[in-house]
Structures are given as C-alpha cells and as structure tokens.
Amino acid sequence: MGKLILLRHGESQWNSENRFTGWIDIGLTEKGKKEAYEAGKLLRGIPIDFGFTSVLIRAIDTLTEALRGADQELVPIAQDAALNERMYGDLQGLNKAECAEKFGADQVKIWRRSYDVPPPNGESLKDTAARTLPYFEKNILPLVKEGKNVLVSAHGNSLRAIVMDLDKLSKEEVVELNIPNAEPIVYEIDESGKILSKVLL
C-alpha cells in the first residue's frame, strides 16, 4: 500500500494579484514559500520515496520547500510539462475580477471550472487531462501501486484532472472542485489501484 500526496503550489505572485497565470512562469511569494514549507511539516511522518513536479517554477519551488519542511531533501525528483497548469490562453495575465466584469461572472466560472469549455485560445480541463492523466498513469500511479509514497507538486487544474479521475467525478461535479493552495491531499492506494482512504491534511 502506497501513498499518493497531491500538493498544489503555494501562493504565487499572480495568485496574490488575482491574475490568471497558466503557463506564465511566475514564482512564489514569500508567503507561498512558507506555505509550502509548512505543508511539508505535515508530511514528516510519511517517508517520501519520489517527487514529481511540473516544469513551472512555482511548483518546483513548492516541492523543494515541502521536502525541506518534511526533512526529506534527498528524494529523486522528476519534472514534466504534462503536470503544468492548464494554458489560459487570452486570459493569461488578466485580473480575474476584471475578467468577470468584462465577460460576466458566469462565463468566467465556466472557463475556470467547466470540464470541456476552454477560454479563448486556451485549454479546457479536458485538454489538460489529456496530457496529465497518461503521464500520471504511466509514471506515478505504478510507483504508488508498488507501495511507494509519492509527492506530486503541481497546479490547480492538473491536480483537478487527477482528482476527477481518482474520485470518479462527473463533468458536472468537477465544476465545484477546487484544489486549495499548499494543503496536502493524501490517498492510500493498494496494489490493484483501489483507493483505501483519502485525507486532506
């Protein structure tokens, strides 16, 4: 039985400014670094065997800080763009509140939370899942099924895709799913891939 730990990055500079970030490589704030370190402290009782992250600096630095907080800095780490945040297209860099005023709050919620409606020139959650889940199923889940404990530091939507798959959420249910910053989600998974438990630390 292994543990899969999903961790959304700590607060980024653009999170603090309420802007759509997507693939823009924006770093963590000092608050975000502290959040990641504190998240790691919650994992001190779990020996982490492997770490996975996107290629975006906010997720990489979150993994680094979390492993420091967990006193487990010598963990093998893999980075891959398959775990990147969804690409927000024309919305990248724009303030979310201003977008709601311009396009309407309901439309912006659809772009942010729906399964298969992308923002202009961007990715939908379905598009994100199409790159995230094959990587997850090939590289991450087999380790957990072998009994390894794996920490994945990624983003709101790449992690939403994984949680949607693990929790068997419908397209309608996933609209209400939000992954909080720097709060570890821990799944216990057996060798067959069956989920035995899920805890938000």
N, C-alpha and C positions, 0 to 999 in steps of 0.2 A: 504493500500500500504506500503510495507516494502522495506528496502534497504539491498542488499547483497553487502558487501565490501570484495573484494578479495585482499590479500596483500602477495606478495612473500617476503620472509625474506630479511633482509639487507645483505650486503656483509659478507660472512663467510671467515675464514682464508684460506680455499681452493679455494674459488672464487678468492681471491687476488693472489693466486698462479696458477690460471688457471688449476685446477685439478678437475677430476670427483669425486664428493662427494658421491652421492647416499645415502645409509643408514649409512655411517660412521658419527658418531655423533660429528661433528666439530662445534665449537662455532663461534659467530660473532666476527669480528674485532671491534675496537673502531669506525672506520668509519661506520660499519654496524649498531652498536647500535645508532649512531647519525642519520643515515638514517631512522631507524625505528621510532625514536622519532620525527623526522621532518615529517614523513608520518602521524604520529598521530596528529600532529598540524593541518594538513589539514582536519582532521575529527572533529574538535572541534564543528562545527555546527550541527553534527549528534549525537543524543543521542543513544549510543550503548547499546543494550539490552543483547546480548550474544556474547561470543567469542569462537571460535573453533581453534584448532591448532593440528599439528602432535605431535608425541612424541619425535621429534628431537629438540635438544637444540637451534639450530639456529632459528627455527620457534617459539618455546616457548618464547625465549628472545625477538624476534621481536614483538610478541603480547604484552608482558609486557611493552616494551619501547613505542610501539604505543599507548597503553592505557594511559601510563603516559603522553605522548605528547598531547593526547586528553583530559587530565584532567578527565579521567573516569576509575580509577583503581579498582573500586569495582564491576566489571562486572562478572557474572557467566561464568566460562570457562570449556570447555570440551576438553580433549586430546584424540586422537585416531590414531593408526598406519595406519588406512585407508587413512589418509591425508599425509602420508610420501611421500618423493621424490621417484621416481622410483629407483629400485635397478639396479645399473650399472654393476653388475657382475665383470668380469675380468678387466673392465676399472677403477674401483674404486681406487682412489689414484693416478692415472696416469695423467700426464700433457696432456692437450688437444692438444697442438701444436705438442708434441712428438708423440701422437697417430695418428695425421694427417700425419706426416712423415712416420710412420711405416705402417699404414693400407691404407693411401690415404685419402685426404680431403673429397672426395665424399662418401666414405664408412663411415667415422666418422659422416658426416652430416646425413646419413641415420640412423645410430644408435641413434643419438641425437634427430632427428626431425621427423622421419617417424612414422606412426601410428602402424604398426604391425611387424616391424623388430627389435628384441631385440639385444642388444650387447651380446657377448659371456657370457653365464651363468647369464644373467640379465633379466630385464623386458622390454618389449616394452611399448609404450604409451597405447596400447590396454590392456595389462596386468594391468597397473596402473589404467586405467579407470574402470576395472572390480572390483577393490576393493574400489576406491574412489567414484564412482557415486552412488552405492547403499547406502553408508553411507550418502552422500550428500542428496540424495532424501528422505531418512528416517528421518534424524536428523536435517538437516539445512534448506532445502527448505520449509518444512512445517511452520517453525517459520517465515520465510520471508513472506509467503503467509498469515499468521495471522496478518501481519502488523508490525512485529518486525524488528529492524535493527541489522544485524548480521555481525560481523567481522571475517573473516577466514584468519588466518595466516598460510601459507603453502609453497609450493615449486613450482619450475618452471613447473614440469610435472604433479603433482597432480592438479595444477590450470589450466594447459593446457587442461587436461581432462574435467574439469568443464566448462571452456570457450568453448571448442569444442562442448559440449552438449548444452549449453545455446544459443550459436550463430549458431548452426546447421551447423558447418563446415564439409566439406568433408575430407576424408583421404588425398586428395591432398592439400587442403587448409591449413590443420593443420601443414603441413611441414614448412610453413613460419611463423607460430605463435610463437612469443617469449614473455614471460611474464617478464617485467623488474623488477629488484630488487626494493623493497620499494616504489613502485608507486601504490597507491590505485586505484583499478578499482571498480566503484560503479554502480550497477544495481538497477533500481527501478522495482519492480515486484508486480503485483496485486494479488488479492486473487485467481485468476484462474491459476496463474503461468505465465501469459503473461508478457513479458518484455516491460516496458514502455519507458525506457531510459537506456543508458549506457554511463558513463563518466569516462575518465582516469584523475585522479587528478594530 
